[in-house]
Amino acid sequence: MEYGQFLTIAMIPSYQIHAYLGDPIYLQKYMKPAFPDERFKHIFLHAMQESNAQKMMELYEELVSYVLKQMGGFHIDGWHVKSPVEGLSN
């Protein structure tokens, strides 16, 4: 959902995601444009069809890394505490 919003595409119900990404008839039936990111689509569909749990998790990790990179990355070192921790009493 977040990546779809980032790409500014219409929201697809979760139960229709697989059909949206992999079934051209779905696109015609609901008059939807194809998903704009072929690499995401390929990794997602591969992960959904994988029967080996370990390989599936590796594909999901790859997918998460890819999406974070596409959306500008995730930099934990860039976070700052907005209020001081020192001087707080229990």
Gaussian input, Z-matrix of N, CA and C with variables (Angstrom, degrees):
# hf/3-21g

backbone

0 1
 N
 C     1     B1
 C     2     B2     1     A1
 N     3     B3     2     A2     1     D1
 C     4     B4     3     A3     2     D2
 C     5     B5     4     A4     3     D3
 N     6     B6     5     A5     4     D4
 C     7     B7     6     A6     5     D5
 C     8     B8     7     A7     6     D6
 N     9     B9     8     A8     7     D7
 C    10    B10     9     A9     8     D8
 C    11    B11    10    A10     9     D9
 N    12    B12    11    A11    10    D10
 C    13    B13    12    A12    11    D11
 C    14    B14    13    A13    12    D12
 N    15    B15    14    A14    13    D13
 C    16    B16    15    A15    14    D14
 C    17    B17    16    A16    15    D15
 N    18    B18    17    A17    16    D16
 C    19    B19    18    A18    17    D17
 C    20    B20    19    A19    18    D18
 N    21    B21    20    A20    19    D19
 C    22    B22    21    A21    20    D20
 C    23    B23    22    A22    21    D21
 N    24    B24    23    A23    22    D22
 C    25    B25    24    A24    23    D23
 C    26    B26    25    A25    24    D24
 N    27    B27    26    A26    25    D25
 C    28    B28    27    A27    26    D26
 C    29    B29    28    A28    27    D27
 N    30    B30    29    A29    28    D28
 C    31    B31    30    A30    29    D29
 C    32    B32    31    A31    30    D30
 N    33    B33    32    A32    31    D31
 C    34    B34    33    A33    32    D32
 C    35    B35    34    A34    33    D33
 N    36    B36    35    A35    34    D34
 C    37    B37    36    A36    35    D35
 C    38    B38    37    A37    36    D36
 N    39    B39    38    A38    37    D37
 C    40    B40    39    A39    38    D38
 C    41    B41    40    A40    39    D39
 N    42    B42    41    A41    40    D40
 C    43    B43    42    A42    41    D41
 C    44    B44    43    A43    42    D42
 N    45    B45    44    A44    43    D43
 C    46    B46    45    A45    44    D44
 C    47    B47    46    A46    45    D45
 N    48    B48    47    A47    46    D46
 C    49    B49    48    A48    47    D47
 C    50    B50    49    A49    48    D48
 N    51    B51    50    A50    49    D49
 C    52    B52    51    A51    50    D50
 C    53    B53    52    A52    51    D51
 N    54    B54    53    A53    52    D52
 C    55    B55    54    A54    53    D53
 C    56    B56    55    A55    54    D54
 N    57    B57    56    A56    55    D55
 C    58    B58    57    A57    56    D56
 C    59    B59    58    A58    57    D57
 N    60    B60    59    A59    58    D58
 C    61    B61    60    A60    59    D59
 C    62    B62    61    A61    60    D60
 N    63    B63    62    A62    61    D61
 C    64    B64    63    A63    62    D62
 C    65    B65    64    A64    63    D63
 N    66    B66    65    A65    64    D64
 C    67    B67    66    A66    65    D65
 C    68    B68    67    A67    66    D66
 N    69    B69    68    A68    67    D67
 C    70    B70    69    A69    68    D68
 C    71    B71    70    A70    69    D69
 N    72    B72    71    A71    70    D70
 C    73    B73    72    A72    71    D71
 C    74    B74    73    A73    72    D72
 N    75    B75    74    A74    73    D73
 C    76    B76    75    A75    74    D74
 C    77    B77    76    A76    75    D75
 N    78    B78    77    A77    76    D76
 C    79    B79    78    A78    77    D77
 C    80    B80    79    A79    78    D78
 N    81    B81    80    A80    79    D79
 C    82    B82    81    A81    80    D80
 C    83    B83    82    A82    81    D81
 N    84    B84    83    A83    82    D82
 C    85    B85    84    A84    83    D83
 C    86    B86    85    A85    84    D84
 N    87    B87    86    A86    85    D85
 C    88    B88    87    A87    86    D86
 C    89    B89    88    A88    87    D87
 N    90    B90    89    A89    88    D88
 C    91    B91    90    A90    89    D89
 C    92    B92    91    A91    90    D90
 N    93    B93    92    A92    91    D91
 C    94    B94    93    A93    92    D92
 C    95    B95    94    A94    93    D93
 N    96    B96    95    A95    94    D94
 C    97    B97    96    A96    95    D95
 C    98    B98    97    A97    96    D96
 N    99    B99    98    A98    97    D97
 C   100   B100    99    A99    98    D98
 C   101   B101   100   A100    99    D99
 N   102   B102   101   A101   100   D100
 C   103   B103   102   A102   101   D101
 C   104   B104   103   A103   102   D102
 N   105   B105   104   A104   103   D103
 C   106   B106   105   A105   104   D104
 C   107   B107   106   A106   105   D105
 N   108   B108   107   A107   106   D106
 C   109   B109   108   A108   107   D107
 C   110   B110   109   A109   108   D108
 N   111   B111   110   A110   109   D109
 C   112   B112   111   A111   110   D110
 C   113   B113   112   A112   111   D111
 N   114   B114   113   A113   112   D112
 C   115   B115   114   A114   113   D113
 C   116   B116   115   A115   114   D114
 N   117   B117   116   A116   115   D115
 C   118   B118   117   A117   116   D116
 C   119   B119   118   A118   117   D117
 N   120   B120   119   A119   118   D118
 C   121   B121   120   A120   119   D119
 C   122   B122   121   A121   120   D120
 N   123   B123   122   A122   121   D121
 C   124   B124   123   A123   122   D122
 C   125   B125   124   A124   123   D123
 N   126   B126   125   A125   124   D124
 C   127   B127   126   A126   125   D125
 C   128   B128   127   A127   126   D126
 N   129   B129   128   A128   127   D127
 C   130   B130   129   A129   128   D128
 C   131   B131   130   A130   129   D129
 N   132   B132   131   A131   130   D130
 C   133   B133   132   A132   131   D131
 C   134   B134   133   A133   132   D132
 N   135   B135   134   A134   133   D133
 C   136   B136   135   A135   134   D134
 C   137   B137   136   A136   135   D135
 N   138   B138   137   A137   136   D136
 C   139   B139   138   A138   137   D137
 C   140   B140   139   A139   138   D138
 N   141   B141   140   A140   139   D139
 C   142   B142   141   A141   140   D140
 C   143   B143   142   A142   141   D141
 N   144   B144   143   A143   142   D142
 C   145   B145   144   A144   143   D143
 C   146   B146   145   A145   144   D144
 N   147   B147   146   A146   145   D145
 C   148   B148   147   A147   146   D146
 C   149   B149   148   A148   147   D147
 N   150   B150   149   A149   148   D148
 C   151   B151   150   A150   149   D149
 C   152   B152   151   A151   150   D150
 N   153   B153   152   A152   151   D151
 C   154   B154   153   A153   152   D152
 C   155   B155   154   A154   153   D153
 N   156   B156   155   A155   154   D154
 C   157   B157   156   A156   155   D155
 C   158   B158   157   A157   156   D156
 N   159   B159   158   A158   157   D157
 C   160   B160   159   A159   158   D158
 C   161   B161   160   A160   159   D159
 N   162   B162   161   A161   160   D160
 C   163   B163   162   A162   161   D161
 C   164   B164   163   A163   162   D162
 N   165   B165   164   A164   163   D163
 C   166   B166   165   A165   164   D164
 C   167   B167   166   A166   165   D165
 N   168   B168   167   A167   166   D166
 C   169   B169   168   A168   167   D167
 C   170   B170   169   A169   168   D168
 N   171   B171   170   A170   169   D169
 C   172   B172   171   A171   170   D170
 C   173   B173   172   A172   171   D171
 N   174   B174   173   A173   172   D172
 C   175   B175   174   A174   173   D173
 C   176   B176   175   A175   174   D174
 N   177   B177   176   A176   175   D175
 C   178   B178   177   A177   176   D176
 C   179   B179   178   A178   177   D177
 N   180   B180   179   A179   178   D178
 C   181   B181   180   A180   179   D179
 C   182   B182   181   A181   180   D180
 N   183   B183   182   A182   181   D181
 C   184   B184   183   A183   182   D182
 C   185   B185   184   A184   183   D183
 N   186   B186   185   A185   184   D184
 C   187   B187   186   A186   185   D185
 C   188   B188   187   A187   186   D186
 N   189   B189   188   A188   187   D187
 C   190   B190   189   A189   188   D188
 C   191   B191   190   A190   189   D189
 N   192   B192   191   A191   190   D190
 C   193   B193   192   A192   191   D191
 C   194   B194   193   A193   192   D192
 N   195   B195   194   A194   193   D193
 C   196   B196   195   A195   194   D194
 C   197   B197   196   A196   195   D195
 N   198   B198   197   A197   196   D196
 C   199   B199   198   A198   197   D197
 C   200   B200   199   A199   198   D198
 N   201   B201   200   A200   199   D199
 C   202   B202   201   A201   200   D200
 C   203   B203   202   A202   201   D201
 N   204   B204   203   A203   202   D202
 C   205   B205   204   A204   203   D203
 C   206   B206   205   A205   204   D204
 N   207   B207   206   A206   205   D205
 C   208   B208   207   A207   206   D206
 C   209   B209   208   A208   207   D207
 N   210   B210   209   A209   208   D208
 C   211   B211   210   A210   209   D209
 C   212   B212   211   A211   210   D210
 N   213   B213   212   A212   211   D211
 C   214   B214   213   A213   212   D212
 C   215   B215   214   A214   213   D213
 N   216   B216   215   A215   214   D214
 C   217   B217   216   A216   215   D215
 C   218   B218   217   A217   216   D216
 N   219   B219   218   A218   217   D217
 C   220   B220   219   A219   218   D218
 C   221   B221   220   A220   219   D219
 N   222   B222   221   A221   220   D220
 C   223   B223   222   A222   221   D221
 C   224   B224   223   A223   222   D222
 N   225   B225   224   A224   223   D223
 C   226   B226   225   A225   224   D224
 C   227   B227   226   A226   225   D225
 N   228   B228   227   A227   226   D226
 C   229   B229   228   A228   227   D227
 C   230   B230   229   A229   228   D228
 N   231   B231   230   A230   229   D229
 C   232   B232   231   A231   230   D230
 C   233   B233   232   A232   231   D231
 N   234   B234   233   A233   232   D232
 C   235   B235   234   A234   233   D233
 C   236   B236   235   A235   234   D234
 N   237   B237   236   A236   235   D235
 C   238   B238   237   A237   236   D236
 C   239   B239   238   A238   237   D237
 N   240   B240   239   A239   238   D238
 C   241   B241   240   A240   239   D239
 C   242   B242   241   A241   240   D240
 N   243   B243   242   A242   241   D241
 C   244   B244   243   A243   242   D242
 C   245   B245   244   A244   243   D243
 N   246   B246   245   A245   244   D244
 C   247   B247   246   A246   245   D245
 C   248   B248   247   A247   246   D246
 N   249   B249   248   A248   247   D247
 C   250   B250   249   A249   248   D248
 C   251   B251   250   A250   249   D249
 N   252   B252   251   A251   250   D250
 C   253   B253   252   A252   251   D251
 C   254   B254   253   A253   252   D252
 N   255   B255   254   A254   253   D253
 C   256   B256   255   A255   254   D254
 C   257   B257   256   A256   255   D255
 N   258   B258   257   A257   256   D256
 C   259   B259   258   A258   257   D257
 C   260   B260   259   A259   258   D258
 N   261   B261   260   A260   259   D259
 C   262   B262   261   A261   260   D260
 C   263   B263   262   A262   261   D261
 N   264   B264   263   A263   262   D262
 C   265   B265   264   A264   263   D263
 C   266   B266   265   A265   264   D264
 N   267   B267   266   A266   265   D265
 C   268   B268   267   A267   266   D266
 C   269   B269   268   A268   267   D267

   B1=1.4462
   B2=1.5252
   B3=1.3324
   B4=1.4621
   B5=1.5274
   B6=1.3271
   B7=1.4637
   B8=1.5270
   B9=1.3130
   B10=1.4659
   B11=1.5238
   B12=1.3281
   B13=1.4651
   B14=1.5244
   B15=1.3362
   B16=1.4584
   B17=1.5351
   B18=1.3277
   B19=1.4707
   B20=1.5299
   B21=1.3088
   B22=1.4676
   B23=1.5306
   B24=1.3320
   B25=1.4652
   B26=1.5257
   B27=1.3148
   B28=1.4637
   B29=1.5257
   B30=1.3182
   B31=1.4615
   B32=1.5264
   B33=1.3207
   B34=1.4574
   B35=1.5343
   B36=1.3312
   B37=1.4678
   B38=1.5321
   B39=1.3182
   B40=1.4664
   B41=1.5270
   B42=1.3248
   B43=1.4659
   B44=1.5362
   B45=1.3272
   B46=1.4644
   B47=1.5330
   B48=1.3249
   B49=1.4751
   B50=1.5231
   B51=1.3223
   B52=1.4656
   B53=1.5282
   B54=1.3180
   B55=1.4714
   B56=1.5228
   B57=1.3230
   B58=1.4662
   B59=1.5231
   B60=1.3220
   B61=1.4586
   B62=1.5235
   B63=1.3367
   B64=1.4559
   B65=1.5139
   B66=1.3244
   B67=1.4609
   B68=1.5318
   B69=1.3354
   B70=1.4692
   B71=1.5305
   B72=1.3250
   B73=1.4672
   B74=1.5288
   B75=1.3311
   B76=1.4611
   B77=1.5351
   B78=1.3243
   B79=1.4738
   B80=1.5244
   B81=1.3236
   B82=1.4651
   B83=1.5258
   B84=1.3128
   B85=1.4656
   B86=1.5305
   B87=1.3361
   B88=1.4641
   B89=1.5275
   B90=1.3418
   B91=1.4692
   B92=1.5365
   B93=1.3307
   B94=1.4574
   B95=1.5205
   B96=1.3227
   B97=1.4648
   B98=1.5343
   B99=1.2982
   B100=1.4637
   B101=1.5229
   B102=1.3283
   B103=1.4652
   B104=1.5183
   B105=1.3304
   B106=1.4660
   B107=1.5286
   B108=1.3111
   B109=1.4644
   B110=1.5245
   B111=1.3190
   B112=1.4635
   B113=1.5247
   B114=1.3347
   B115=1.4725
   B116=1.5282
   B117=1.3328
   B118=1.4669
   B119=1.5191
   B120=1.3108
   B121=1.4654
   B122=1.5248
   B123=1.3020
   B124=1.4635
   B125=1.5331
   B126=1.3198
   B127=1.4656
   B128=1.5306
   B129=1.3318
   B130=1.4607
   B131=1.5196
   B132=1.3318
   B133=1.4671
   B134=1.5239
   B135=1.3224
   B136=1.4689
   B137=1.5253
   B138=1.3268
   B139=1.4648
   B140=1.5253
   B141=1.3271
   B142=1.4651
   B143=1.5329
   B144=1.3215
   B145=1.4605
   B146=1.5303
   B147=1.3204
   B148=1.4653
   B149=1.5243
   B150=1.3282
   B151=1.4605
   B152=1.5287
   B153=1.3169
   B154=1.4559
   B155=1.5291
   B156=1.3299
   B157=1.4716
   B158=1.5228
   B159=1.3242
   B160=1.4638
   B161=1.5301
   B162=1.3136
   B163=1.4611
   B164=1.5287
   B165=1.3439
   B166=1.4564
   B167=1.5335
   B168=1.3294
   B169=1.4657
   B170=1.5317
   B171=1.3190
   B172=1.4661
   B173=1.5238
   B174=1.3285
   B175=1.4640
   B176=1.5284
   B177=1.3250
   B178=1.4639
   B179=1.5274
   B180=1.3419
   B181=1.4654
   B182=1.5265
   B183=1.3137
   B184=1.4657
   B185=1.5242
   B186=1.3244
   B187=1.4594
   B188=1.5260
   B189=1.3206
   B190=1.4672
   B191=1.5290
   B192=1.3184
   B193=1.4709
   B194=1.5276
   B195=1.3211
   B196=1.4600
   B197=1.5300
   B198=1.3452
   B199=1.4669
   B200=1.5283
   B201=1.3243
   B202=1.4688
   B203=1.5257
   B204=1.3276
   B205=1.4656
   B206=1.5303
   B207=1.3306
   B208=1.4641
   B209=1.5340
   B210=1.3315
   B211=1.4633
   B212=1.5303
   B213=1.3210
   B214=1.4575
   B215=1.5089
   B216=1.2971
   B217=1.4528
   B218=1.5114
   B219=1.3004
   B220=1.4557
   B221=1.5127
   B222=1.3227
   B223=1.4636
   B224=1.5270
   B225=1.3261
   B226=1.4541
   B227=1.5229
   B228=1.3367
   B229=1.4605
   B230=1.5240
   B231=1.2887
   B232=1.4558
   B233=1.5191
   B234=1.3174
   B235=1.4621
   B236=1.5148
   B237=1.3060
   B238=1.4623
   B239=1.5193
   B240=1.3149
   B241=1.4518
   B242=1.5157
   B243=1.3421
   B244=1.4544
   B245=1.5168
   B246=1.3035
   B247=1.4615
   B248=1.5149
   B249=1.3045
   B250=1.4735
   B251=1.5230
   B252=1.3153
   B253=1.4526
   B254=1.5225
   B255=1.3295
   B256=1.4508
   B257=1.5334
   B258=1.3045
   B259=1.4523
   B260=1.5127
   B261=1.3230
   B262=1.4655
   B263=1.5243
   B264=1.3146
   B265=1.4658
   B266=1.5042
   B267=1.3059
   B268=1.4660
   B269=1.4875
   A1=111.32
   A2=116.26
   A3=119.87
   A4=111.44
   A5=115.66
   A6=118.71
   A7=110.18
   A8=117.12
   A9=121.12
   A10=111.38
   A11=116.84
   A12=120.45
   A13=110.32
   A14=116.22
   A15=120.96
   A16=110.81
   A17=116.25
   A18=121.27
   A19=111.85
   A20=116.26
   A21=124.21
   A22=112.53
   A23=114.47
   A24=119.43
   A25=107.98
   A26=116.65
   A27=121.93
   A28=109.90
   A29=115.47
   A30=120.70
   A31=109.90
   A32=114.53
   A33=122.26
   A34=106.68
   A35=119.03
   A36=119.86
   A37=110.31
   A38=116.18
   A39=120.02
   A40=112.71
   A41=117.68
   A42=119.56
   A43=112.26
   A44=118.79
   A45=122.00
   A46=113.27
   A47=117.35
   A48=120.52
   A49=111.76
   A50=117.13
   A51=119.62
   A52=110.70
   A53=116.91
   A54=120.67
   A55=110.52
   A56=117.13
   A57=120.91
   A58=111.23
   A59=116.87
   A60=120.04
   A61=113.29
   A62=117.50
   A63=117.94
   A64=118.13
   A65=118.36
   A66=119.77
   A67=111.23
   A68=118.11
   A69=120.01
   A70=113.18
   A71=117.21
   A72=120.13
   A73=110.09
   A74=117.02
   A75=121.33
   A76=109.79
   A77=116.42
   A78=120.75
   A79=110.86
   A80=116.61
   A81=120.35
   A82=111.12
   A83=116.33
   A84=121.70
   A85=111.87
   A86=115.92
   A87=120.44
   A88=113.08
   A89=115.37
   A90=122.07
   A91=111.50
   A92=115.47
   A93=122.63
   A94=109.43
   A95=117.20
   A96=119.08
   A97=109.43
   A98=116.39
   A99=120.72
   A100=109.68
   A101=116.05
   A102=120.71
   A103=107.89
   A104=118.46
   A105=120.95
   A106=115.95
   A107=119.33
   A108=121.20
   A109=109.83
   A110=116.26
   A111=121.78
   A112=112.67
   A113=117.20
   A114=119.33
   A115=110.31
   A116=117.56
   A117=121.20
   A118=109.69
   A119=115.34
   A120=121.26
   A121=110.97
   A122=116.78
   A123=121.83
   A124=110.82
   A125=117.89
   A126=120.99
   A127=110.32
   A128=117.28
   A129=121.96
   A130=111.31
   A131=116.47
   A132=120.24
   A133=111.57
   A134=116.63
   A135=120.13
   A136=109.88
   A137=117.20
   A138=121.21
   A139=111.30
   A140=116.98
   A141=120.95
   A142=112.06
   A143=116.72
   A144=120.58
   A145=112.93
   A146=116.82
   A147=121.17
   A148=110.51
   A149=116.97
   A150=120.45
   A151=112.26
   A152=117.31
   A153=121.55
   A154=109.07
   A155=116.62
   A156=121.33
   A157=112.07
   A158=117.92
   A159=121.00
   A160=111.04
   A161=116.95
   A162=120.79
   A163=110.86
   A164=115.99
   A165=120.42
   A166=110.08
   A167=116.91
   A168=120.59
   A169=111.02
   A170=116.98
   A171=120.19
   A172=110.54
   A173=117.16
   A174=120.97
   A175=110.97
   A176=117.42
   A177=120.15
   A178=111.11
   A179=116.66
   A180=119.88
   A181=110.43
   A182=116.56
   A183=120.99
   A184=110.50
   A185=115.72
   A186=121.22
   A187=111.16
   A188=117.41
   A189=121.28
   A190=110.45
   A191=116.97
   A192=120.79
   A193=111.00
   A194=115.89
   A195=120.98
   A196=110.89
   A197=116.30
   A198=120.38
   A199=110.78
   A200=116.93
   A201=119.40
   A202=111.02
   A203=116.38
   A204=119.87
   A205=110.67
   A206=117.02
   A207=120.83
   A208=111.54
   A209=116.25
   A210=120.51
   A211=112.61
   A212=116.94
   A213=119.99
   A214=115.04
   A215=117.50
   A216=121.07
   A217=113.44
   A218=114.08
   A219=122.91
   A220=106.62
   A221=116.70
   A222=121.54
   A223=109.59
   A224=116.38
   A225=120.90
   A226=110.93
   A227=118.40
   A228=121.57
   A229=112.06
   A230=117.74
   A231=120.71
   A232=113.51
   A233=117.55
   A234=120.71
   A235=110.93
   A236=116.53
   A237=122.33
   A238=109.29
   A239=115.88
   A240=120.93
   A241=107.01
   A242=117.03
   A243=121.09
   A244=113.17
   A245=118.33
   A246=119.75
   A247=109.39
   A248=117.34
   A249=120.09
   A250=111.17
   A251=116.52
   A252=122.90
   A253=109.82
   A254=116.11
   A255=121.86
   A256=110.33
   A257=116.04
   A258=120.42
   A259=113.88
   A260=117.77
   A261=119.56
   A262=108.94
   A263=116.42
   A264=121.53
   A265=109.97
   A266=115.95
   A267=119.89
   A268=110.13
   D1=-45.34
   D2=-178.19
   D3=-64.20
   D4=-42.89
   D5=-179.08
   D6=-67.41
   D7=-37.27
   D8=176.28
   D9=-61.50
   D10=-43.04
   D11=176.40
   D12=-63.09
   D13=-40.95
   D14=178.52
   D15=-60.08
   D16=-38.65
   D17=179.84
   D18=-83.94
   D19=-1.32
   D20=-178.76
   D21=55.03
   D22=50.49
   D23=174.04
   D24=-110.04
   D25=157.81
   D26=179.87
   D27=-62.75
   D28=144.16
   D29=178.90
   D30=-68.71
   D31=137.36
   D32=178.81
   D33=-114.01
   D34=132.11
   D35=177.13
   D36=-56.49
   D37=142.81
   D38=-175.11
   D39=-56.39
   D40=-34.83
   D41=-178.97
   D42=-72.95
   D43=-8.62
   D44=179.25
   D45=-108.12
   D46=-1.13
   D47=-175.58
   D48=-58.67
   D49=-46.25
   D50=-178.36
   D51=-60.00
   D52=-45.01
   D53=179.19
   D54=-65.23
   D55=-41.18
   D56=-179.97
   D57=-60.51
   D58=-42.25
   D59=-177.43
   D60=-80.43
   D61=-28.30
   D62=-172.04
   D63=-119.59
   D64=-4.31
   D65=-175.17
   D66=-121.14
   D67=106.68
   D68=-178.87
   D69=-62.43
   D70=-24.36
   D71=177.63
   D72=-67.06
   D73=-36.76
   D74=177.11
   D75=-59.20
   D76=-44.64
   D77=-179.38
   D78=-60.53
   D79=-41.84
   D80=178.76
   D81=-68.70
   D82=-45.76
   D83=-176.49
   D84=-59.51
   D85=-43.71
   D86=-177.32
   D87=-100.19
   D88=6.74
   D89=178.70
   D90=51.62
   D91=50.73
   D92=179.95
   D93=-104.90
   D94=143.97
   D95=173.03
   D96=-74.68
   D97=155.33
   D98=177.95
   D99=-63.70
   D100=149.80
   D101=177.47
   D102=-61.37
   D103=132.36
   D104=-171.33
   D105=-75.99
   D106=-11.39
   D107=-175.75
   D108=-113.54
   D109=98.05
   D110=-176.88
   D111=-64.43
   D112=-37.33
   D113=-179.12
   D114=-65.33
   D115=-45.30
   D116=176.92
   D117=-57.54
   D118=-48.51
   D119=-178.62
   D120=-56.78
   D121=-46.20
   D122=-178.75
   D123=-62.89
   D124=-48.80
   D125=-178.68
   D126=-64.36
   D127=-44.33
   D128=-178.83
   D129=-60.17
   D130=-50.64
   D131=-179.09
   D132=-64.02
   D133=-38.42
   D134=178.06
   D135=-62.64
   D136=-43.65
   D137=179.53
   D138=-63.98
   D139=-39.51
   D140=-179.56
   D141=-66.69
   D142=-28.71
   D143=-177.14
   D144=-94.25
   D145=-8.97
   D146=-177.80
   D147=-70.64
   D148=132.75
   D149=-179.99
   D150=-96.19
   D151=-22.16
   D152=178.50
   D153=-82.06
   D154=118.87
   D155=-175.26
   D156=-59.79
   D157=-40.24
   D158=-179.32
   D159=-64.63
   D160=-45.43
   D161=178.69
   D162=-65.51
   D163=-37.30
   D164=178.24
   D165=-61.17
   D166=-44.83
   D167=179.41
   D168=-64.23
   D169=-38.27
   D170=177.31
   D171=-62.62
   D172=-40.04
   D173=178.34
   D174=-67.54
   D175=-39.77
   D176=177.40
   D177=-64.85
   D178=-38.93
   D179=175.95
   D180=-63.09
   D181=-42.11
   D182=176.91
   D183=-61.16
   D184=-41.96
   D185=179.96
   D186=-64.29
   D187=-45.14
   D188=179.02
   D189=-61.96
   D190=-45.55
   D191=178.87
   D192=-60.84
   D193=-43.30
   D194=-179.80
   D195=-62.31
   D196=-47.39
   D197=-178.72
   D198=-63.52
   D199=-44.22
   D200=179.03
   D201=-60.66
   D202=-40.87
   D203=178.22
   D204=-63.89
   D205=-43.98
   D206=179.99
   D207=-63.23
   D208=-32.21
   D209=-176.81
   D210=-90.94
   D211=9.29
   D212=175.94
   D213=106.28
   D214=1.56
   D215=175.84
   D216=88.59
   D217=172.36
   D218=178.81
   D219=-132.52
   D220=114.22
   D221=-175.69
   D222=-120.12
   D223=97.07
   D224=-178.27
   D225=-62.28
   D226=-30.13
   D227=-179.25
   D228=-69.91
   D229=-12.36
   D230=-179.89
   D231=-86.78
   D232=-0.47
   D233=-178.60
   D234=-82.71
   D235=146.81
   D236=178.30
   D237=-133.52
   D238=142.05
   D239=175.87
   D240=-78.46
   D241=128.57
   D242=-176.80
   D243=-80.89
   D244=-21.67
   D245=178.91
   D246=-123.86
   D247=147.00
   D248=-177.84
   D249=-68.02
   D250=141.74
   D251=178.89
   D252=-88.56
   D253=-32.47
   D254=-177.38
   D255=-66.83
   D256=144.96
   D257=175.98
   D258=86.99
   D259=-0.82
   D260=177.89
   D261=-82.15
   D262=135.69
   D263=178.12
   D264=-105.00
   D265=150.50
   D266=175.47
   D267=-84.46

